[in-house]
Amino acid sequence: MKQLELTPRLALLASWVSEGARLADIGTDHAYLPVWLMLAGRLRAAIASDLRAGPLDRARATGKTWGVADRIDFRLGPGLDTVAPEEADTVVIAGMGGETIAAILAAAPWTADGKHRLLLQPMTRAWELRTFLADNGYAITREALVRDRGTLYPVMEAGAGKMTLSLGQLHGGAGLTRDPLGDRYLIEQIVRLEMAVAGLNRGTGEKSRARADETRDVITALLAMREEWRHAQCR
């Protein structure tokens, strides 16, 4: 019998969804995650929401193909505007930039009320998302890396709380010291920032020099984190 297969990113997110959850999947696109979870009998209820009509049409088509369209509520609208706080206990926002995820959460402050579990997967600018969470009453309770089509992505579980992250943790992960992919992730961040410094060094303005100095500070922090990772792995 044919089965719906998830990408590694979505499979990790699915593994973190609790049994009997009431799920809101924001930016659902094809709705593979809520459809898979509904087929697995893991959800009490599901909302699949997207900003654009095209992706939402694809989401409905996926639900119909797998026979669960009548068990998922498909909604059109921006961010969490389509969801009332009492309708979900688990919110997934995945497959978009960290700054976009942060903006969606900022527009829905009820997500920091202690009653909601957030599963977040930024494709880029993860440090902006970590910074937002630390500054706005959220705490990252779990973070892991997943390799999908050759690229490493962080996946975060967060909720209401307080946390203080070091400069290295903001850019290199809040809890990846023991993650087997942590070293590769840190190396990628360091290389990316070294390239940014090289570009800034070509500038002549004071702002470019200041940004280059700030970026070098981040690189130093990430190098220290890499040593912590190696120590944790007994390498």
Sequence and secondary structure as in RCSB ss.txt:
>XXXX:A:sequence
MKQLELTPRLALLASWVSEGARLADIGTDHAYLPVWLMLAGRLRAAIASDLRAGPLDRARATGKTWGVADRIDFR
LGPGLDTVAPEEADTVVIAGMGGETIAAILAAAPWTADGKHRLLLQPMTRAWELRTFLADNGYAITREALVRDRG
TLYPVMEAGAGKMTLSLGQLHGGAGLTRDPLGDRYLIEQIVRLEMAVAGLNRGTGEKSRARADETRDVITALLAM
REEWRHAQCR
>XXXX:A:secstr
       HHHHHHHHHS TTEEEEEET TT HHHHHHHHTT EEEEEEEESSHHHHHHHHHHHHHTT GGGSEEE
ESSGGGG  GGG SEEEEEEE HHHHHHHHHT GGGGSSS EEEEEESS HHHHHHHHHHTTEEEEEEEEEEETT
EEEEEEEEEE      HHHHHH SS TT TTHHHHHHHHHHHHHHHHHHHHT  SHHHHHHHHHHHHHHHHHHHH
HHHHHHHTT 
